[in-house]
């Protein structure tokens, strides 16, 4: 009697041609991330007009920034766990709808306390979307292009953050600060519905579940149209299948500190915290700080948008090097970014200021792209959403403290150039930690954890 035919999902993914299905996945997820990125920066771009409308002093919105980021931390942990239980796609859609509801509600806020609560709740939604989106994209990408696919998807995030600057410059003078949140509430609702209708669940997640073979079969036919499969075909993920059901259900945070992950996870968390402190400090206060050096509000918003434009290009420039060289290549960007951040508060002509903001975005946001790719590559499927969610959640320590410390320093009326000197410190720390991370994670290390093997796509015992 012949054994049940078996299809190795790892091999199917590695041998996919990268045609229309791959392009559709990347575009759909990039569109989703665009709306999330817009909402990430919405408060920063609404802040100057909101402060004037509500007669708020410098730094008064610091707790609102902090509450939003704290919400993203809760969302990253809670929905990161949920993504490993009910699926990446479902969790992304749930997070998007949560973000949509509370962002729309924020456009109706009339008091600072109400705005703080609504931004906290909206943060829970966006916090859950990002780690699941990274895990989702990683689980469809061939190993040789995982960082590239994650980066291409994540460009939507930074483009969306930059779009907030255009909305602020063009629409806020006409419709008020509320328009920033109206757009930010409608967009994730639309993209969430689009995602639900157009893309499948993660194929690796479905395979580990083992109870939705028909759905896995349909996805395999899209990835490998020429592959012949019998009705009773069994789907596996290399050696990851062994004990897959138990590993999926019993995977816990303690497994992020076993084997080679014992050293890698703490260093990954530390570099995430340091980079997030710098990124969120700049992302939250850059428009207001640039106004402080003499630019009018509309010009300050447009100049600040260059931060995200530079970040997008930084991530795109880095992606193939992460695939081939590993995490150590990330070290280059913070080395460039440290002196640029320190010099940003020095008076300079507007063209030079635009160039400096662009290059700082290239370095600081580009580093975030690289970290997201490494986080996804470091963990096996059964731990991927948890591992990525934990890293994205832990980074909120820096993401919360960056804006709040910035608010306190602004309230203390420190000179602008001193604020940027202080902002350069975490960027320098990122360079050191990224070098250590690169020594701990090299291309192909994820195969050691996942037990990936390159046998034929179909095995018949």
N, C-alpha and C positions, 0 to 999 in steps of 0.2 A: 504494500500500500504506500503510495507516495504521500509525502508530508504536505501540509497546507502551504501554498505559495506565499512568499513573504516579500514585501516591498520595503526597502530601507529609505525612510523619508530624508535622512541626511544626504544620501547619494542623489536622490531626486532633486533636492534643493541645490546641491553642488553642480549638477549637470544641466540645470535650467538654462535656456538660451538668453534670458534677459530681454524678452520682447515686450509686446503690448501689455501683458498681465503685470509685469514688473513696473512698467512706466505708470500704469493706472494706479497701482498700490502707492507708489512714491508720491504721485500728484495728489491723490485723495488724502493721504496722511499729511502732506505738506500744507494742504488747504486747511485741514483741521488745526495744525500747529500754528498757522498764520493767525487764526482767530484767538488761540490761546496766548500767543505772543502779544497781540494787540491789547488784550485784557491785562497782561502783565504790566504794560507800560501806561495803561489808561490813567491811573491815578496821578502819575508823574506829569502827564501832559495836561490834565485837568487842574492840577494843583495851583498854578499861578492865577488863573481866572477864578477858581473857587475861593482862594485866599482873599482876593480882592472883593468878591461878591459877599463873602461872609465876614469881612474885616478881621481876618486872622493874622496873627503875628508870625514872624519867621519861626519855623520849627514846629508850629502848632499841629501840622498834619503828620508829624513823625509817628505818633501812636497809630494812626490809620494805616500808614505804610507797614508798620510792624505787625499790626493785626492781620493784614492781608497775607503777609509772608508766613505768619504763624499758622494761618489757615491752610496754606499750601503744604506746610510741614505735616499737619494732621492728615490732610488728604493723601499725601505721598505714602505715609505708613498705612493708613486704613484702606485706601483704594488700591495701593500696591499689593497688599495681602488679598484683597477681593479679586484682583486680576488673576491671581494664581488659583482661585477657587471657581469663579464663574466665567472667566475668559477675558482676554485683553479687550476685544472689540466691545463687548457689553459694558465693561467698566469705563472705557473711554467715552461711550455715549452717555452713560449715567453722569459722569463728571462734567461733560459739556452742558447737559441740561441743568445741572446744579449751578454751574457758572452763569449760564444764561439768565436763570430766574433771579438770582441775587444781584447781578450786574444791572439788569433792568430796574430792579427795585432801588438801587443806589441812585439812579437818575432822578428819583422822587424824594430823596433825602432832604431834610430841612435842618437837621441838627448834626453836630459833629459826632455825638455818641451813636446816633442811628447809622451814620455813614461807617463808623468803625465796625459795628456789628455786621452790617451787610457786606463789607469788604472781607471780613473774616470768613463768612459763610461762602462767599464767592471763591475765596482762596482754597477752600476744601475741594471744590470742583476742579480747579485748574491743577492743583497739586496731585490729584489722582490721574489726570490725563497724561501728563508728561512721562512718568516712568512706564506706564503701560504702552504708550506709543513707541517709546524706545525699544521695549521688549518685543512688541509686535513686529516692528520693522526688522529687528535682528533675527527673528525666527523665520522670516521669509528669505533673508539675504544669504547668498553663498558666502562661505567663510572669507574668501579672498576679497569680497566687496562689502563686508558688513559695516565698517566704519564709513565707507562712501555712501551707502544707502541711508544710514542714520543721519549723516551730515546733510545729505540732500533733503531729507524730510525736515530736519531741524532748521534749514534755511527759512522755511515758512514762519518759524517762531520769531526769528530776528527781523524778518521783513515786516511781520505784523507789528512788532514793537516800534519799528520805524514809521509805519503808517499812522500811528498815533500822533506823531509830530506833524504830519500833513493835515490830519483832521483838526488838530489844535490850531494850526496856523490859518486854515481856510474857513473852517466852520464855526469854531468857538466864538469869534467876534460877531457872528451873525445870530447864532442860536444859543449861545451860552455854554457853560461847562457841561451841562446835562447831555449835550449831543454826544460827547465822548462815551458815556455809559449806555446811551440808547443804541448806538452802533455796536458797542461791545457786548450788549445783551442779545441782540438779534443774530449776530454772526455765528456764535457757537450753536445756537438752536438750528440754524440752517445747515451748518456743516455736520452736526451730529446726526440729523436726519439723512443727509447724503451718505455719510459713512455707514449707517445702518443698512441702507438699501443697496450699496454698491460694492462693498468689499466683504470677503469671508472672514471667519474667525482664524486666529493663528493656527497654522497647520501643525506645528509642533505641540501646541497646547491640546488640540483635538486628538492627536495621536497618543499623547500621554493619558488622556482620559480613557481611551479604548472603547467608548460606547457610542461613537458617532462615525462609524466606518464609511457610511454612504457619503457623508459630507467630506471626509478626508479624500475619498475616491474622486469626487468631483473636482476638488482643488488639485489633486495630482494630475488629472487630465488636462487642466489648464497649464500646469507647470511643465508637463511632459506629454504632449498630445500623442506621441508615437509609442508610448509605453503600453504594452498589452497587459491587461489585468483580468484575472478570473473573478467571478462573483464572490468567491470565498477568500479572496486575498486578505492576508493579515498585514497590518502596517506597524513598523517598528522604527525606533530612532537609535540605530546602532546599539552599543552596549548600554545606552541610557535607558533602554526598555527594561533591563533587568531590574526588577523591583520597582518599576515606574509608578505603579499605583500607590505603593507604600511611600515612595519618596515624594510623590505629589502631595499626599495627605499629611505626611509627617514632617515635611520640610519646615524648619523653623529658623528663626534668626540666628540661633547658635551655630547652625551649619555654615553661616557666613564667616566663621572663625575656625574652620577646620582645614587641615592640610595646608596647601600653599596660601589659602585665603586668610590664614591666621595673621600674617603680616600685611598682606595686600589690602584687606578691608579697612583697617584703621588708617593706613596711609591715604587710601582713596578718600575716605571720609574727611581727613584733615585737609587735603588739597581742595576738595569741594568746598569746605567751610571758608577757607582763606580766599578762594576765587569769588565765591558768592558774596563775601563781605565787600570786596572791591566792586563787583559787578552791580550789586543792588544799591550800594551807596551812589554810584555814578548814575545808574538807571533812574533812581528816585529823585535825585537832587540836581542833576546836570542842567535841566532847563532853567531852574531858579538860580543856580550858581552862575550860569552864563549870562543871565540878566544882570547879575551883580557886577560883572566886569564891563557893563556898559551897553550891551545889545538890547534893543527893544524886544518885547515879548514874542512877536511873530518871528523875528529873525532868530531869537534864541531857540525857539521850538524847531525851526528848520535845521539849525546847526546841530542841535542835540540829536536829530534824526540820523545824522551821519555816523553816530556811535553804532547804531544797529546796521547801517549799510556796511561799515567797515567790518563789523562782526560777522556778517554773512559771508563776505569775501574771505575773511580770515579762516572761517570754518571750511569753506570750499578749498582753500589753498592747503589746508592741513589734512584733509580727509584721506587722500591716497597714501600719505606718509604714515598715518596711524595704521593703516592696513598693512603696510610693508615694514615699518620700523618699530611699531609699538608705541607705548606711552612715553618713552624718553623724548620723542620728537616734540612733545608739548612744551618742553622746557624753553624752547627758543622764543615763544611768543611773550611770556611774562618778562623775560630778560629785556626784550625790546620795550615792553609796556611800562616798566617801572620808571625810567627817567621821563617818559612822556607825560605820565600822570603827575609827577612831581612838578613839571614845568607848566602845566595847564593854567595855573592861576597867575602866571606872569603875564603882564600886559603884552599883547601881540596883535598885529593887524588881523582883520576878519578872515582873509584867505588862509593865513597861517593857523588861525584858530580852527577853521574847518578841517584843515589837513591834520592837525593834532588830534582832534576829536575822532576823525576817521581812523587814524592809526591806533588810537587807544582802543576803539571798538574792535579793530582787527586783532589786537593782542588779547584783550580781556574776554570779549565774547567768543573769539576764536578758540581760546583755551577751554571755554565751557563746552563748545562743540566736541573738542577732543576728549574731554572728561566723560561726556555722555556716551561716546562711542566705546571708550575703555570700560566703563561701568557695565555696559551691555555685553561686551566680549568676555568679561571676567567670570561670569556666572553661568552655570548650566541651565537648561530649560526649566527644570523643576524649581529652581531658585531665582530665575532671571527677573521676574517682576518684583519679587521680594527684595533681591539684592539691589536692583536699580532703584526701587522705591525707597529702600533704607538709605541709600546714598543721597538720593534727591531730597529725602526728608531731613537727614542729618545736615545737609548743606544749609538748611534754613536757619541754623544757628548763626551762620554768617550772614544770611540774607535778611534775618530779623535785625541783627545787631548793626549791620551796615547802615540802613536808613535811620535807625533810632539814634545811633551815635552821631550820624550826620545832623539830625534834627537838634540834638543837644548842643553840638558844636556851633550850629547856626544861631541857636538861642543865646549862646555865650558871646556872640558877635566877634568871633575870631576873624582875622583877615582871611580873605579868600585863598591867598597863596599858601597859608598854613594848612587850610583844609585839604588842599591837594597834596601837600607834603605828607600829611597823615594818610591820605588815600593811597599813596604809593607803597606804604609799608606792607599791606597784605599781598600786593602784586609781587613784591620781591620774595615774600615767603612762598608764594605759589611756585616760583622758579625752583626753589630748593626742594620742595616737596614733590614737584613733578619729576625731577631728576631721580629721586628715590623711588617713586612709583614706576618709572621706566626700568629701573633695575629689578623690580619685582615682577613686572608683567611684560612679556615679550610676545611677538606674534606667534600664534599657535598654542599658547599656554592654555587657552580655554578648551582645547581638545583633550588635555590631560584630565580635566574635571569631567567633561561630558562623556568621555569614552568614545568619541567619534571615530569611526573607522571607514575606510574607503573600499568597501567591497562592492560588488555589482549591485545595481538597483533592484534586481529581482533575484531572490534566492529560493531555490526549490530543493528541499532536503530529500 
